[in-house]
Amino acid sequence: GSSRHKLVIAGRAGWKCDDLIRIIRRFPERIIWIGRTGDDVLHSLYKNALALIFPSLEEGFGLPVLEAMAQNGHQTIRVTGVVECDDELLHRV
């Protein structure tokens, strides 16, 4: 089924993200990559987000998780390991 939710990815492209870029290009109506952004945009994203996915264990020292919790008070799930997805999962988002 169709969903009104979108996956918004903030941050610059790093190394080894060719597969991610290919997936994003296949689902432009459902996945939006905004790249690097200012604090005002990040705060708005945190405040309006349904969930935060923070797969990195090293980058940002966990501060994005704390910032998101401060903005909207939602619980945050820490993801450890590599996040993998397939077409079926993306159709559920």
matplotlib code that plots the C-alpha trace (Angstrom):
import matplotlib.pyplot as plt

x = [0.0, 0.8, 2.2, 2.3, 5.6, 8.9, 12.5, 14.5, 18.3, 20.4, 24.2, 26.9, 27.7, 30.5, 32.6, 30.9, 27.5, 27.1, 24.4, 22.5, 22.6, 21.2, 18.3, 17.5, 17.5, 15.0, 12.6, 12.7, 9.1, 9.7, 13.4, 14.7, 18.4, 18.9, 22.6, 24.4, 22.0, 22.0, 20.9, 17.5, 16.6, 17.8, 15.8, 12.7, 13.3, 13.8, 10.6, 8.5, 10.0, 8.0, 11.3, 15.1, 17.4, 20.9, 23.0, 26.5, 28.2, 31.0, 29.8, 28.3, 29.2, 25.5, 24.6, 22.0, 20.1, 20.1, 19.1, 16.2, 15.0, 15.1, 13.1, 10.2, 10.5, 10.0, 11.8, 14.8, 15.9, 19.6, 20.5, 23.7, 25.3, 24.6, 21.2, 20.1, 16.8, 15.2, 12.4, 9.8, 10.8, 10.8, 7.3, 6.2, 7.7]
y = [0.0, 3.6, 5.6, 9.3, 8.9, 9.6, 8.7, 11.9, 11.4, 14.3, 14.4, 14.3, 11.2, 9.2, 6.4, 3.1, 4.6, 3.8, 1.1, 3.6, 6.2, 3.7, 2.9, 6.5, 7.1, 4.2, 5.7, 9.5, 9.9, 8.1, 8.8, 12.3, 13.0, 16.7, 16.5, 18.7, 21.1, 23.8, 23.4, 25.1, 22.5, 19.7, 20.9, 21.0, 17.5, 16.2, 18.0, 16.6, 13.1, 10.0, 8.2, 8.7, 6.1, 6.6, 3.7, 5.1, 4.2, 6.7, 9.8, 12.6, 11.0, 10.3, 14.0, 13.7, 11.2, 13.6, 16.5, 14.6, 13.5, 17.1, 18.3, 15.9, 13.8, 10.6, 7.4, 6.7, 3.3, 2.8, 0.7, -1.3, -3.0, -2.5, -1.5, -3.4, -3.1, -4.5, -3.4, -5.2, -3.2, 0.1, -0.6, -0.8, 2.5]
z = [0.0, -0.3, 2.7, 3.3, 5.2, 3.6, 4.6, 4.9, 5.0, 6.2, 6.0, 3.4, 1.3, 2.8, 1.5, 0.5, -0.1, -3.8, -3.0, -0.9, -3.7, -6.1, -3.8, -3.3, -7.0, -7.5, -4.9, -5.4, -4.2, -1.0, 0.0, 0.1, 0.7, 1.7, 2.2, 4.8, 6.4, 9.1, 12.6, 12.0, 9.4, 11.6, 14.5, 12.3, 11.0, 14.6, 15.8, 13.0, 12.7, 13.4, 14.2, 14.1, 12.6, 13.8, 12.4, 13.1, 16.4, 16.0, 14.1, 16.0, 19.3, 19.8, 19.9, 17.1, 19.3, 22.2, 20.0, 18.5, 21.9, 23.1, 20.1, 20.2, 23.2, 21.2, 22.2, 20.0, 18.9, 18.6, 15.6, 15.9, 12.9, 9.3, 8.2, 5.1, 3.3, 0.2, -2.1, 0.0, 3.1, 1.2, 0.0, 3.6, 4.6]

ax = plt.figure().add_subplot(projection="3d")
ax.plot(x, y, z, "-o")
ax.set_aspect("equal")
plt.show()
